[in-house]
Amino acid sequence: MLTIEQAIAHITSTVQPVQGQQQLAIREALGRVLAMDVYAPIDVPAARCSAMDGYAFARDSLPDQGRAHLQVVGQSLAGHPYTEKVKQGQCTRIFTGGVLPDDTDTVLMQEVVQKEGDKIQFDLSNVTLGQFVNAAGSDVQMGSLIVAQGKRLTPADIGLLASLGVPEVRVTRRLRVAFFSTGDELCALGQKPRPGQIYDSNRYTLGAMLRRLGGEVSDLGVIRDVPHDIEHCLLSAATHYDVIVSSGGVSVGEADYVTETLRRIGEVAFWKIAMKPGKPLSFGKIKEAIFFGLPGNPVAVMGTFYQCVRPALRRMMGEIVSPPVRFQVRCDSVLTKEAGRVEFQRGILSHDDSGMLLVRSTGRQNSNLLSSMSVANCFIVLPENCTRVEKGEWVLVEPFEGLDSSY
């Protein structure tokens, strides 16, 4: 069996970003992958402005110690700057975001000022030059790289682009992905299963995971265990899509026709990966389309998708892909496994009474128990040589969402 690291390395070296770009208004670009670097056309803020509600004055015109007595000669609000000269012994009322008048360089917050009429006084002992002033370009400097090619645009990115007056960006075109399930045992939703049939959940799981990535996703339905039908489906999909993903039919059973068909019509490596759940995984090409054949067990589908398929699709979308976020926490359950494979057990991260993060098992870890994925919020990643974890020991966890692009 290949290690999971070997499998991912092979996949990563094979897939390439798709060709084709689009110019989109930034309000339409959320979740899309940037195809070109974006540089700042202006400074942000464009001028010196106040970080506080208070009073603006020239610090060097005042003594180092003692009390200051200043006359308020006007005010500067965001969008309405004070444009007159501020002389020695004078100041302006200023509000957060207001532009500092040319003759001022320091802001004092209103809470430490005593005001009577148009006069203010305050203690000078803790007033430093330039305090509570945001310099021009202190957030973003003109000409600096603000969003790099390969970044999947977040709400913060959209706001940043808008703050710079950037109305449009160039993004990688959407990845075209087709998916289907195989198996005579699968029953469509809304129908009553015959003896031996089960409802087809994998197609719905796969579709949801793929749509969450933001591609153009097409559901090809259930393909029965007929070699001709499987071949026709694969060849047809390969002419219209960048990626084909199937579930089921890639094991070694006599009715698992996907592998047999792939060997005949494509360039495919049929693998056994040293991971659980999800040992059988098929990867390769049919014509110019990348193919992933996932196992049939529901949790194995999700495990192999998250660990192997998802990073590859993100790379094909042009995204710069980082390793998954993982960290150590104490385990609140006893865990067992067999040696020889990395195991991704389903876990629940939570806080104890002291606020410390703990993880506990969802219970039985069979690969057919999709309910365990529904209640879990992380994988507990157990290395190959591990056979047992005692309660209170440290384990490696990989959260489903909240730290990286969500699952």
ZAMARGU-4260 file (C-alpha; in steps of 0.2 Angstrom, whole numbers, plus 5000, padded with zeros to 4 digits):
<rodrens>
0) 5000/5000/5000 | 5005/5018/4997 | 5007/5029/5011 | 4995/5044/5011 | 5009/5056/5009
5) 5015/5046/4993 | 4997/5046/4986 | 4995/5065/4989 | 5013/5069/4982 | 5008/5059/4966
10) 4992/5068/4964 | 4999/5085/4967 | 5013/5082/4954 | 5000/5076/4941 | 4986/5089/4942
15) 4989/5107/4936 | 4978/5123/4937 | 4965/5124/4923 | 4967/5137/4909 | 4955/5151/4907
20) 4951/5167/4917 | 4936/5178/4920 | 4935/5197/4924 | 4922/5199/4938 | 4915/5213/4949
25) 4922/5211/4966 | 4904/5208/4973 | 4903/5193/4962 | 4921/5186/4967 | 4918/5180/4984
30) 4926/5162/4985 | 4934/5163/4968 | 4953/5161/4966 | 4963/5176/4961 | 4972/5174/4944
35) 4983/5189/4945 | 4991/5199/4959 | 4983/5215/4964 | 4993/5230/4969 | 4987/5245/4979
40) 4983/5260/4967 | 4982/5272/4982 | 4987/5274/5000 | 4975/5268/5014 | 4971/5279/5023
45) 4974/5292/5010 | 4978/5306/5023 | 4983/5307/5041 | 4967/5303/5051 | 4962/5301/5069
50) 4960/5285/5078 | 4950/5292/5092 | 4936/5305/5096 | 4946/5319/5104 | 4956/5335/5100
55) 4970/5338/5087 | 4984/5350/5090 | 5003/5352/5087 | 5013/5344/5101 | 5029/5353/5098
60) 5020/5370/5102 | 5017/5364/5120 | 5028/5362/5135 | 5034/5344/5140 | 5025/5345/5157
65) 5012/5355/5166 | 4995/5358/5159 | 4989/5364/5142 | 4976/5377/5139 | 4969/5377/5121
70) 4955/5386/5111 | 4944/5375/5100 | 4943/5384/5083 | 4933/5371/5073 | 4930/5352/5070
75) 4935/5339/5058 | 4924/5324/5054 | 4926/5309/5043 | 4922/5316/5026 | 4922/5334/5032
80) 4940/5340/5036 | 4944/5357/5044 | 4954/5367/5031 | 4958/5383/5040 | 4975/5386/5049
85) 4977/5380/5067 | 4988/5392/5076 | 4998/5390/5092 | 4987/5389/5107 | 4973/5382/5096
90) 4966/5365/5092 | 4951/5357/5083 | 4938/5345/5089 | 4941/5329/5079 | 4932/5312/5077
95) 4937/5295/5073 | 4942/5294/5054 | 4943/5313/5053 | 4958/5320/5043 | 4971/5330/5054
100) 4973/5348/5049 | 4990/5352/5041 | 4996/5361/5057 | 4992/5347/5069 | 5001/5331/5073
105) 4994/5324/5089 | 4977/5318/5095 | 4971/5318/5113 | 4956/5307/5117 | 4941/5317/5124
110) 4940/5307/5140 | 4955/5315/5148 | 4951/5333/5143 | 4942/5346/5153 | 4931/5358/5142
115) 4923/5374/5146 | 4915/5383/5132 | 4927/5384/5117 | 4942/5381/5129 | 4950/5364/5134
120) 4964/5360/5147 | 4973/5344/5150 | 4989/5337/5158 | 5004/5336/5147 | 5014/5322/5156
125) 5008/5308/5146 | 5005/5316/5129 | 5017/5310/5115 | 5020/5317/5098 | 5009/5308/5085
130) 4998/5298/5097 | 4981/5292/5091 | 4986/5297/5073 | 4985/5285/5058 | 4998/5290/5046
135) 4994/5290/5027 | 4997/5273/5020 | 4998/5265/5038 | 4985/5251/5032 | 4990/5249/5014
140) 5004/5258/5005 | 5002/5263/4986 | 5010/5250/4975 | 5011/5236/4988 | 5004/5219/4985
145) 4988/5218/4993 | 4980/5201/4987 | 4991/5188/4979 | 4988/5177/4964 | 4981/5160/4970
150) 4971/5167/4985 | 4953/5162/4987 | 4944/5178/4990 | 4937/5180/5008 | 4924/5194/5014
155) 4939/5203/5021 | 4948/5203/5004 | 4932/5210/4995 | 4931/5224/5008 | 4950/5227/5006
160) 4948/5228/4987 | 4933/5240/4989 | 4943/5251/5001 | 4956/5254/4987 | 4943/5258/4974
165) 4946/5241/4964 | 4930/5237/4956 | 4935/5221/4947 | 4947/5207/4948 | 4953/5193/4937
170) 4949/5176/4943 | 4952/5158/4937 | 4938/5150/4928 | 4927/5138/4938 | 4932/5120/4938
175) 4920/5109/4929 | 4917/5093/4939 | 4905/5078/4936 | 4901/5065/4949 | 4891/5049/4950
180) 4888/5034/4961 | 4889/5016/4955 | 4879/5000/4961 | 4863/4990/4958 | 4860/4991/4977
185) 4857/5010/4976 | 4839/5017/4978 | 4834/5034/4973 | 4826/5046/4986 | 4807/5045/4986
190) 4807/5027/4981 | 4804/5012/4992 | 4820/5001/4993 | 4819/4983/4987 | 4826/4970/4997
195) 4845/4972/4998 | 4844/4990/4992 | 4850/5006/5001 | 4847/5024/4998 | 4861/5033/4988
200) 4869/5045/5001 | 4886/5046/4993 | 4880/5056/4978 | 4872/5069/4990 | 4888/5070/5001
205) 4899/5071/4986 | 4888/5085/4978 | 4888/5095/4994 | 4907/5094/4996 | 4910/5099/4978
210) 4898/5113/4978 | 4906/5120/4994 | 4922/5121/4984 | 4914/5133/4971 | 4915/5123/4955
215) 4903/5120/4941 | 4896/5104/4947 | 4886/5091/4938 | 4877/5076/4945 | 4877/5061/4933
220) 4866/5051/4944 | 4868/5032/4948 | 4877/5021/4935 | 4872/5003/4936 | 4884/4989/4937
225) 4885/4986/4918 | 4902/4988/4910 | 4895/4996/4895 | 4885/5009/4904 | 4900/5014/4915
230) 4912/5015/4900 | 4899/5026/4891 | 4897/5038/4906 | 4916/5040/4908 | 4920/5043/4890
235) 4906/5055/4888 | 4910/5065/4904 | 4929/5066/4900 | 4924/5076/4884 | 4915/5089/4895
240) 4923/5090/4912 | 4939/5094/4920 | 4937/5081/4934 | 4926/5066/4936 | 4923/5059/4953
245) 4914/5042/4957 | 4910/5033/4972 | 4909/5014/4973 | 4915/5001/4961 | 4934/5003/4964
250) 4937/4988/4976 | 4942/4971/4971 | 4925/4962/4970 | 4918/4954/4955 | 4905/4967/4952
255) 4917/4982/4954 | 4918/4987/4936 | 4924/5004/4937 | 4942/4999/4940 | 4941/4986/4925
260) 4934/5000/4914 | 4947/5013/4919 | 4961/5001/4915 | 4954/4999/4897 | 4950/5017/4893
265) 4962/5028/4903 | 4978/5030/4911 | 4974/5025/4929 | 4984/5019/4944 | 4973/5008/4956
270) 4979/5011/4973 | 4978/5004/4990 | 4982/5018/5002 | 4988/5015/5020 | 4974/5025/5028
275) 4958/5021/5036 | 4944/5024/5032 | 4947/5024/5013 | 4960/5011/5008 | 4954/5009/4990
280) 4956/5025/4979 | 4958/5026/4960 | 4967/5041/4952 | 4971/5044/4934 | 4966/5052/4918
285) 4953/5048/4905 | 4957/5058/4889 | 4961/5075/4897 | 4950/5074/4912 | 4957/5069/4930
290) 4948/5055/4938 | 4945/5050/4956 | 4937/5034/4960 | 4932/5034/4978 | 4927/5019/4989
295) 4908/5015/4992 | 4907/5017/5011 | 4900/5034/5016 | 4914/5039/5028 | 4927/5032/5017
300) 4921/5044/5003 | 4922/5059/5015 | 4939/5054/5021 | 4947/5051/5004 | 4939/5067/4997
305) 4945/5078/5011 | 4963/5071/5012 | 4966/5067/4993 | 4953/5075/4982 | 4950/5092/4990
310) 4968/5098/4989 | 4970/5092/4971 | 4954/5101/4966 | 4959/5117/4975 | 4976/5116/4966
315) 4967/5114/4949 | 4957/5130/4953 | 4973/5139/4954 | 4973/5141/4973 | 4989/5140/4983
320) 4986/5126/4994 | 4993/5125/5012 | 4993/5109/5022 | 4978/5106/5033 | 4978/5114/5050
325) 4982/5101/5064 | 4987/5103/5082 | 4989/5093/5098 | 4975/5092/5111 | 4972/5080/5126
330) 4961/5065/5122 | 4946/5062/5133 | 4942/5045/5127 | 4952/5028/5125 | 4956/5025/5107
335) 4961/5009/5099 | 4967/5004/5081 | 4977/4992/5072 | 4995/4996/5067 | 4999/4998/5048
340) 4988/5013/5043 | 4986/5031/5047 | 4968/5032/5054 | 4956/5047/5054 | 4945/5044/5068
345) 4930/5055/5070 | 4931/5066/5085 | 4922/5080/5094 | 4932/5095/5100 | 4925/5105/5115
350) 4931/5115/5130 | 4932/5108/5148 | 4927/5118/5163 | 4944/5127/5163 | 4942/5132/5145
355) 4955/5120/5139 | 4952/5111/5122 | 4949/5092/5123 | 4944/5079/5110 | 4933/5064/5112
360) 4928/5050/5101 | 4911/5050/5092 | 4911/5031/5097 | 4911/5017/5084 | 4922/5021/5069
365) 4915/5009/5056 | 4917/5017/5039 | 4898/5014/5035 | 4893/5025/5050 | 4889/5042/5042
370) 4880/5048/5057 | 4898/5049/5066 | 4903/5062/5053 | 4887/5072/5056 | 4891/5074/5075
375) 4910/5075/5073 | 4919/5092/5071 | 4936/5085/5068 | 4947/5071/5063 | 4958/5063/5076
380) 4974/5058/5066 | 4982/5043/5073 | 4999/5037/5065 | 5003/5021/5057 | 5012/5013/5072
385) 4999/5018/5085 | 4988/5005/5092 | 4980/5013/5108 | 4978/5030/5115 | 4974/5032/5134
390) 4962/5045/5141 | 4972/5061/5145 | 4986/5058/5132 | 4990/5070/5118 | 4983/5067/5100
395) 4984/5076/5084 | 4967/5084/5078 | 4962/5091/5061 | 4946/5103/5063 | 4933/5102/5050
400) 4931/5121/5049 | 4935/5137/5058 | 4954/5137/5055 | 4956/5134/5037 | 4944/5134/5022
405) 4929/5125/5029 | 4925/5107/5025
</rodrens>
